[in-house]
């Protein structure tokens, strides 16, 4: 079948999602033979409907398209600078000079105003004098002679520490040497045991060549077999029977002697591998005996050597401890306390000096960011307070719009999404930077913040604007024009052109906007959708194509290739308006089906959607009109 789909990329925005519609079963009147909505209603009715059916309707058609559809929601937002700073003075006092006023543009580091610093300057001079005096006192207390005594004691302590470390190292090396001799003995023992295991494994697993497979054995065995056979065949009373018995004994003796000689020749003790393993075992035994003897000799002298090294270490330790005490006495706890007191005095003086310097610097108030002065609440000779904001600076180079959305909106709007901001007919784009996960306690809505991309939006600071955001979308779906969709009891349907007949087809709709309706189920996409509205257009109505309509050329091509097809589609009415037998279908009296949940826009935005026709209206109103 010729594919009539048109594929193109569509990006549409409006405020209603039509989803979950239940297909509507086509109605067939109980009267005989009548097709469409008017068939079978009585004699007069049939005549009138026939006249209407004979009058063909000229229509235009289109094919469903594959594209993208989106549904948007409108919100009320407020534009504010992305960064606003309230500046509080760090010190209180009389304002001596103000360098800015509301509306001025400043940069970070610009001086905004000054606070009287005369008292603080005096405090700084006093703090500096106190600090200098403290430093002089500390230098006098901790003189050079004390420093030299400490250095001498420290040198003696370090010397005794080195002696102690040497004695300790000697003792550690002796212990390590014992471990080395012991490891060598253990390794030699392991080698000996491995050689013993290899020797035993060879002896235990040795398999002597089978004597019965040798040619000589088979010859001796054959002699025994023949002697046994002759003896068995002879008569015991025969005078030669004794000779046969002797011959058998000789043959058996020869066989046994051969087996004995063979076993002696191929015994395990006579193999080359046996000799090699035996020699290796003897070498391993000798090595183990030597290592064991060396270890025993070391152990004999170990105790005496160990005690000597241990005594040296102890003496060095005593000397080290003595020098440590001398060092401690030289430095003395009193000295440490003196140094601690001196350091505390120095720290206190330094901190007082630093506080005085910072307090003086706090009299000069600078701008922390680039921006515009929104408010300047101080003037010369006013009293500035640390608890009251003196200046407000807003950075209008980065503006943001804030708006509130419902839980559904918060679940669909993502950071990074683009929204449209409109004010007085001018639109700006903004990028979502924050979506709060917590609803406002009073409104129950979720705050959203988006950064405006247009730097010129700074002039809109503080104004209310309309924010339009995509709240649902679908990509690569089947779409039909909104104006071609009709509704009966909220169930959407379209008229499909089939061989000169209009066929009503219900379908399941998804998203919809002012231009398009998404077809979820019910249409394959190969149909030709009738886009012309006519008061007499109904299921089974005879229609003719507008000149130049694409479906006309496709129909002509189909007739050329299939001339026997004269009656058109089995499921559609014939050209005179009567329904074919295959196309008629009985339906219950009430065939209305409600849609399973139209997607609603956010409460803060205006809603747009499709209006369904009232029951009984012929044709129905087209979808997609804004309420």
N, C-alpha and C positions, 0 to 999 in steps of 0.2 A: 504494500500500500504506500502510495506517495506520502512522504513525511511532510506535513504542513506546518511543523513547528518552526517558529522563528526564535532564534537565540540572540539575545542582546543584553547588555548590562543595564539594569535599571536601578536607580536609587531614588526612592520616593519617600516622603514623610507626611504623616497625618496623624490623627489622634484616636483611632479606634481599631481594635483587633477583633475580627469575627472568627470564632473558633468553635469547633465541635458541632457544626450543624448536622442534623440528621437528614439523610436523603428523603425526599418526598415521593411517595408512590403515585404514579400518574393515575388520574381518575378516568374511568370509562363509564358512561351512562348505560343503564340497563336496556335501553331501547335497541332494536335490531339494526345492525349495520351502520349506525351513525358513528362517526369518528370525532375525536376532539372533545371539547368541553360542552358542546351543544347537541351532540348526537343522541337520538332516542328519546327526545323530550315530548313527542306528540306529532301528529300529522302536520299541523300548521308549522310547528317549530322546525320540523325536518325540511319542509319546503323552503322556509326562510334561510335556514342554515345552508342548504344546498346552493341557494343563490349566492350566498356570501362565499361559499367554498369555490364556486365557479369563477369568482373574481380574484385573480391572482394578485399577490402583493409583491411589489418590487423591493428587494432588500439588498443590503451590502453585508459582506461577511469578513471575518478576520480569523486568523489562526491563533490559538493560545501561544503565549510567549514564555520563554524561560528567562528568569531574571531575579533580581533581588528586590525585596520590599522591606520597608521599615516603618515603624509606628512611633510617633513622637508625642511627648507630653510637654505642656507649657507650665512654667512656674513663675512666681514673682520673686525677684532677687534684688539685692542691694549691692551697689558697687562701692568698694572701699579700698584704700591703699593696702597692699599686701603686708607692709610693715609700717606700724605706727608706734612711736616711742614717746612716753611721758617722762619728762626730765625733772627729777627731784634734786634740789641742792643737797650736798653732803654736809653742809654747815649752815647754820642760821646767822643772820646779820642783816645790816642795812645794805641795800643795793646801791652801788656807787656809779654804775654805768650799764646801759643796755645797748647792744649793738644790732639787734634784729627786731623786726615787727612781723605781724601776721601777713602771710603771703610771700615773704622773702624766701629765696632759694639758698640753701646752705650746703656745704660739704662737710663730711666727717672731719672733725678737728677744728672747725671754725669756732671762734670765741663768741659766745652768746651774750653773757653778761658777767659783771664782777660784783663781789660782795666785799664790804669794808674789811681790810686785813691788817689794820694798824696794830691792834692788840696781839694778833697772831705773830706779827713780825717781832715784837718784843719777846714773846714766848720762845720763838726760834733762837734768838740771840742768847737767851738765858740757858736754853737746853744745850747749845753748842759750847758755852763756857763750862757747864757742868761736865760734859763729856770730856773735854780737854783736861780738866782737873783730875778726873778719874783715871785717865790714861797715865798721867804723870805719877800719881800715887802708886799704881800697880808696878810701874817700872822701878820705882824706888824700893818697894817691898821685895821684889824678886831680883836680887843683885847678881853680879857675875861670879862672886866667890861661891855662892850657893850652887850656882850652875856648874862650876868646876867640881865641887864635891860630888855632886850627883853623877857627873860624867865618869869620875874615877870608880865610884861604886858600881856603876853600870858596866864598866870595862871588866872589873873583877868578876862580876856575875856572869858575863858572857864567856870569859875564859873557863870558869868552873863548869859552865853548861856544856862547852865543847868537850872537856875531859869526861864528863858524865856520858855524853853521847858516844864517845869513843869506846868506853868500857861497855856500854850497852850494846854497841855494834859487835864487839868481840864475842860477847855472850850469845848474841843472836846468831852469829856466824857459826859458833860451835854447835848450837842446836840444829842449824841447817845442815852442817857436816854430818851430824848423826843421822839425820833424815836421808842424806845422800847415800851413806854406807848401807843403811837399812834398805833403801830402795834398790841398790845394786844387788844386795843379797836376795831380796824378794824377786827381782827380775831373773836372777840366775836360777832360783828355785822354780819359777814359772817355766823357764826354758827346759830345765831338767824334766819337769812333769810333762811338758809337751812332747819331749823326745821319748819318754817312757810310754806315753799314750800312743804315739805313732808306732813304736816298736810292737806294743801289745796288739794294736789294731791289725798290723800286718800279719803277725803270727796267728791271731785268732781268725782272721778272714782269709788266710791263705788256702787256696784250692789246688790240690795236686792234680796233674793231668791224669785222665782216666786210663788206667792200665788196660782195660778191656778193649780199648780202641786201637791198641798197637798190633802190628802184624805178627810179632813173635807170640804174643799172648793168644792170638787166634789160632796159631799153629799148634801150640801146646794144648789149647782147649779142644782142637779138632782131634788130636791124638787121644785125649781122654775120652772124647765122645765115641771114637772108633773102637777103643778098647772096651768101653762099656757095652757097645753094641755087639761085639764078638762074644763077650762074656754072657750077655743075655741070650744070644742065639745058641750057645753051646749047651751040651747035656752035662749036668754036674757029674754024671757017672763016667763021662768020657775021660780017658787018661790024660788028655791035654788040657783039661779044665783048670788044673792048678797053674799051668803056665800062663793061661789067659788071665787068671787072677793076679799073678805076679806082674804081668805086663800092665794091667790097669793101675796097680799100685805105683809102679815106676812112672807111668804117665802123669798120675796125679801129683807125685812128688816133684817131678820136673816143673809142672805148672806152678805149684806153690813156691818153689825156689825162685822161679822167674819173677813172681809177684813180689817176693821179699826183696830181691835184688833191685827191682824197679822202684819200690818204695824208698829204699835207701838212697838211690840215685837222685830222686826228685823230692826228697824231704825238704821241709822249710828251712832247716838249718844249713842246707847246702846251697841256698839261693844267694845271688849277688845282692839283692835288696835287703835280705836279712843281715848280711855282713855290713852294709852301709848304715842301716838303722842302728845296729848294735854299736858301731863305732861312734855314731852321733850321740847315742845315749851315754857312752863312756866319757865323751868330751863334755857333755852337759853336766855329768856328775862331777867331773873334775873342776869345772868352772864354779859350780855351786859350792863345792867344798872350799875353794879358794876365797870366794866372796864371804862365806860364812865365817871363815877363819879371820879375815880382815875385820869384819864387823865385831867379832868377839874381842880381838885385840884392841880396837878403838874403844869399846865399852869398858875395857879394863882400865884405860887411862882417862876415860871421859869424866869420871866422877871427880878426880883430883883437879883436872883442868877446869872443869865447870866451877868448882868451888873457888879456884883462884880468880877466874873471871868475875864471878859473882861478888867476891870480896872487893875487887877493884871497882866494880860498879857501885857497890854500897859506899865505899870511901868517897868516890867522886860525887855521889848523891849527897853525902853529908857535907862535903865542901861547897857544893852548889847551894844547899839550904843555908849554910852559914853566910855565904856571900849575899844570898837573897835577903837574909835578915839585916846584914850590914847595909844593903841598898835601901831597904825599907826604913831603917833607922836614919840613914843619911837624908833621904827624902822626907821621911816622917809623916805621920798622920796630920800633924799640925800644919806641915807645909801644904799638904793636900787641901786641908780645910782653908788655909790662907788663900791658896790658889782658887779654890771654889768660891770663896767670898769675893775675891778680886774679880773673878769672871762674872759673878752675878752682878756686882756693881757696874762692871763695864757693860754688860747686857742691858741693865736697867737704863743707864745713861744713853746708850745707843738707841733703845726703844723710845725714850722720851724725845730724843733728837729727831728720830724718824717720824713720830707722831706730829711733832711741831712742823716738820717740813710738809707732810701730807695735808695737815690742816690748812697751811698757808696756800698750798696748791689748790685745795678745794674751793678757795675763794674765786677761782677762775673756772667758769662753767662752759664746757665745750660741747659741740654737737657730736653725738656718737655715731650718726649715720648721715648719708646724703639724703636730702629731701627738701620739703617745703614746710615753712613754719605755719602750722594750722592755728595755734593759739600762743600768745605771749601774754602771760598774766602778771608780769612784774614790770615795774617802772622805776626810774631813778628815785632814790630816797625811800622806796618801799622797804618793808621788812620781809626778807625771804625766810621761809621755814622748811625744815627737812621733811615735814609731813604734808606739804602741799606742792602739787605739780606746778612748776614755773613756766615751762615751755613744752609744747607738743609738736613733734616733727613727724611728717608723713612722707614716705618714699613713694611718690606717685609714678615713678618710672616702672613700677611693677604693681599693677592694679589687679584686684581680684573681685569676683562676684560671689556672694554667699546666698544660698537659697535652701529651703527645707523640702524634703521629699517624704513620701510614705514608705512603709516597709518594703512594698513591691519595688518602688523606685530605687531604694537603697540596695536592693538585691540585684538590680540590673545595671545600674550606673557604676562604672569601674574607674579607678584612677587611671588617667591617660586618655579617657574618652573626650571627644570634642563636643562642645555645646555651642549654641548660637545665642548671643545676647543682642536684644533689639531695644532701641530707644529712639522715639521720634522718627521712625522710618529708617534709621541707620542700624546696620547689623555689624556685630563684632564676633570673632571666634574666641573661644576660651577653652583651656585644657583643664580637666578635672584633676585637682591635686590632693583633695581630702574628701573621704566619704566616712562620716562618723558611724561607728558601730553601736552607738548608744543613742536612743531617742531622747528628745528634750522632755523633761518631766512635765511641763505644762502643756505643750502642743502635741506631744506624742509623735512628732516628726523628726526625721534624721537630718542634721545639718550637712550640707555639701558645700565645698569651696572649689572654685575654678579660677585659674590664672588667665587674665585677658592677654591675648597675643598682640593686640594693637596698642602701641605706646601712646597713641593719641587719646585713648580712653581715660586718661588722667583727669580730663575736664569733667567727667561724669561722677566724680567722687561724691558719695552720699546719696545719689539718686536711686530711685526704684526702676527696675528694668524687667523686661520679659525674657525669661530663659527657656530655650527650647532644647530638649534632650531626647535622644533616641532611647526608648524604653523597651522596645522589642523589635526583632528583625528576623528575616529568613533569607537565605541565599540559595540561588540556583533552583528556584521553585517554579511551578507552572502558574502563569498569571493570565487573567482575562480582564478586559476593560470593565470598569465599574458600571458604566452606563449600559452594558449588555446583560447585567445580572438583574433578575427579578426575584421577588420573595412571595411565598405563600405560606402563611402561618409561620413566619420567621425561617422557613426553609428556602435556601437559595436555589435558583435554577436558571438555565439559559436555554435559548432556542438554537438548535443545531440544524444546519442546512443539509438535507439528504435527498438528492435526486428530485428537486422541485418541491419538496415538502419540508415544513418546519417541524422539528421534533423537540418536544420539551424534555430536557434532561436535568434532573436534580443532581447536586454534588455536595460534597462536604467542603466547607470553606475554612480557611485559616485566617491569616492576617488580611486586613483590608484597609484601604485609605481612599482618598477622594478620586484616585485614578484607577487603581487596580484592586483585584480580589485574588487571593491565593487559593488555588484549587488543590485540596489535599487528596480527595478521592472522588470518583464518579466520572471523570473524563480521562481519556487516554492521551490527549494532546494532538491527535490527528484530525479532530473534528474542525468544521468551519462554523464559527460562532456568528450568529446573526446579530449585527450591531444596530440595525434599523428598528426604530419603534413604530408600531402601527396599532391602531385600536382593534383591528381584526386579527392581529397576530396571535396564534394559539397553537396548541399541539395538533398536528395534522393539517394545518392550513397550507393551501397551495401557495407557493412563492416562486417568484422568478428573480434571477440575479440581475443586479445593476450592471449595465454595460461596462465592460472592462474589469469586472470583479475577477480576482485571481481564481476563485472556485469555478467560474465558467470555463476557463481554459483547461483546468484540470478535469472537469466533467467531460468536456469534448474529447480530451485525450483518452479518457476511460472508455467512452462509447466507441471510439475507433478500435480499441484493442479488445473490447468485449461487447460485440453487437447483439448478443442474445439476451443481455440483461435489460429487460423492458420495464419491469415493475418496481425497480428501485429497492430500497432497503426493506427487509422484512419487518423491522420493528417500527417503521415510520408509516404515516398515512400516505395513501396514494395521491396522485396529483389532483384528483377531484375532491379531496378533503376527507374521504372515508378511510377508516382505519383498517388495515389488513388483519387477518385472523391472528397472525403471529404477534402483531403489535398491540392488540386489545388486551387489557389486563384489568380484572375486577379489583376494586379497592374498597376499603371500609368507608362508611359514611363520613367519618371524621379522619382525615389523613394528615391533620396538622401535627407537626413535631416541633417542639421548641428547641432553640439552639442551646447547646450544653455549655453555656457560660461565656458571654462576650467579655473580652478583656477590657477592663475599665481604665480610663486614664487617671492620673493623680488628681486628688481633690483640689489641689492648688492651681490646676490648669483648666482651660476651656476644653470641653469634649467635642469631638467631631465624629460622625459615624454614619451608618446607613439606616434609612428608614424603610421598613418593610410595608408592603401594601396591606390594606384591610381585606379581611376574608370576603370573597365574592367579587372584588374588583377585577375587571378584565385586564390582563396584561400586567398590572402591578407597577409600582414606582421603581425607578432604578436606584441602585445603592450608591453610596458615596457622597450624599448631600450633607453639608455641614449643618448641624443643628444650631 
